[in-house]
Amino acid sequence: MLTSKQRAYLRGIASTYETIFQVGKGGVTEAMCKDIAEALRKRELIKLRVLENSGWTARQAAEAISGFTGADVVQVIGSKFVLFKRNEKEPVIENLPKGK
């Protein structure tokens, strides 16, 4: 679980990121979630987007994917959302504020 300071820090970093995954009309699939889990392992922080024709809201997709991957939802704005999952062995994001 992320604290509000950690969320704010990660939102600032993610603001410069491009979206690397899109949820389309096929919705959230298991294969897609596996690819997202691999991207989270390598990057820790990723930005995703939900297309209009998908039938999913960004919040629904974020919750479904975070449930499958074990990631935290950092932010949901419009059709985009940001996920974070810490890689304990090889951390990518430095200076993350300490949690409680």
Helices and strands as residue ranges (DSSP letters): H 4-14, E 19-23, H 30-43, E 45-50, G 52-54, H 58-69, E 72-77, E 80-84
